[in-house]
Amino acid sequence: MAEVVLPIAQDGEGILKLIAAKVSAKEFGSLWLRQLVQAMQMTMRYHHGVGIAAPQVYVSKRIIIVASRPNPRYPNAPEMSEIVMVNPEIITKSKESILGEEGCLSVVGTRGNVLRADKLVVEYYTVKGERRQQDFTGFPARIIQHEIDHLNGILFVSYL
């Protein structure tokens, strides 16, 4: 399949205000889900993102990609393996919160400090439908909270 960079929804567009639908059991492993994830990955990398949520590419489904790595937008980001999370849920959040700078591919030109939990336990499914549970700390935990907000119709600028 050719590499595809999708258009990104911008602040004010209705898709970004919706609560995204869960990916159903029959959709796991499907061609459309694999192609969507591949296009989301290309779009995120093209725009130097460290994460992306399906609603940002006009698909109101509970899919996020978390991919912390240094790039022109986040030069000090820690390196991690890219993780695709389908139907992610935060199981626990630490009481400790950290203020950190965020930007968003859907809110071009705006950055601001947002208070987020420092540690998370997240349950999610792979594209094939395998259930996973994982702990995250620091910047990756921030990305996950930011992207899950997208699934719930919330943009980071609402915290500023």
N, C-alpha and C positions, 0 to 999 in steps of 0.2 A: 504494500500500500504506500502511496506517495505520502511524504511528510506534509502535514496540514497545520497551519497556524490559524486558529479560530478567532473571530472578532470577540472583543471583551466588552461586556455590559458595563456602562458607566453610571455613577451615582445619579439617582433620579429616575432610572429605568425600573419599571415595575417588577421585573424578574428578581431584582435584588432585594425586594421587600417580602417575597413569599417564603413560606416555610416549605422546604424541599421535601418531596416524597421519598420514602424508602425505596431502595432497589429491592424488587421482589425475588423470591427464591428461584423462579423460572428464568430470571434475567442473568443470574450468575453464570459466568463462563460464556455468555452469548457473544456473537460477533459484534453487535452494536456496542456492547459494554467495553469490549477490548479496543475497538476502534475509537470510542469516545475517550477512553483513558489515554491512549496513544496520542490523540490530538491535543488533549489537555496538557500532557507532558511537553509536547513540542511548543505549545503556546506559552507555557510557563517559562521554559528555557529561553525562548525567543525574546521575551520581555524581561529577562533577568529576575524572575520571581523566585521566591523560596517556598512558595505554596500556591495552590489554586483550588478553587471549589467549582463544581459543575455549574451552579447558577451564574457564575461569572462568564461562562461561555454559552449562556442561554439554555441550559438544561437544568430543570428544577428537580434534581435527584440528589440524594445524600452521598456524594462522592467527593473526596478531597485528596489532594496529593501534598505531601510534606517533604520538602527537599532542601534542607538547610545546606548552604555552601557559599563560600565567598564569591561575590560577584559585584558589578559596578553599583548596584543599589544597596547591597549589604556587604561591604568589604571585610567586615570582621566576623561574619557569620561562621559558626563552626561547621565542619564537614560532617555529613551523615549520608547514609544510603537513602535513596528516595523510597518513600513508602506510599503506596496507594491504599487509602482507607475507604471502604464501602460501608455505609450505615454506621459511622463512628459514634461512640458514646463515651463521654467522660464518666468514669466510674467513681473516681475520687480526685479531689483537688487539695493541694496543701493549703494550710492557713496562711503560710508565708506568701506574700505577693511582692512582685518586683515591678518597678516602673521601667518601661523600655520603649524605645522609638519604634514606631510602625509606619508603614506606608501600605498602599494597596493598588493593584493593577486596575481596579475599578474607580479609584479616586486619585487620578493622575495629578502630580504636583503638590499633594498635601501629605505631610508627615506630622506625627505627634506622639507624645508619650502617653502610654496606656498602662494602667495597673492590671497585671495578670497574675494568676497563681503560678508559682515557680515550679511546682511538681504536679504531675498528673498520672493517673492510671487510665488508659484508654482501651476500650474493647471495640473491635472493628472486624470486618470481613475482608478477605482478599477478593480479587476479581473472580476467582474460581469458587468463592463461597466458603472458604475455610475461616473458622473463627479464631481470632488472635486477641491476646491481651498483652499490653506492653506499658512500661513505665517511661516517662519522658521528663526531662529537667531542662530549665533554662530556655534558651532560644527556641529549640524544637517544640517545647511545651507552649510557648507563646504563639508559634505558627499554628499549632493545632487549635488553640482557642480562637484565634482570628478566623481560621477557615471554617470551624464549626459554627461560629457566629454567622457566616455567609449562609449556611444551611438553614439558619433560623431567621433569615431576613434582616440581620443586623450588620451595619458597617461600622468599622472602628471609629469613624469620626463622631459617632453618637456618644463616645466616651470622652471626647475632648471638651 
